[in-house]
Amino acid sequence: MRISARNSLKGCIVSIEKGATTAHVRIDVGGAIVTSAITNAAVEEMGLEEGREAYAVVKASDVMIGVD
């Protein structure tokens, strides 16, 4: 798959929390947790599951930073 985003982070899905239309997918990337908000339909289409390897793809216009 070819994409235009320059930053992709390989990790393991640690949780998926589905809401009415949007899911929050948390990926452990070397001990740091990256959270992505995607549609529930996208979770199903990609077959995302806890424990599965995945990539977080970061586009500059969508970067959010937070601290716990």
Helices and strands as residue ranges (DSSP letters): E 7-18, E 22-29, E 32-39, H 40-46, E 53-58, G 60-62
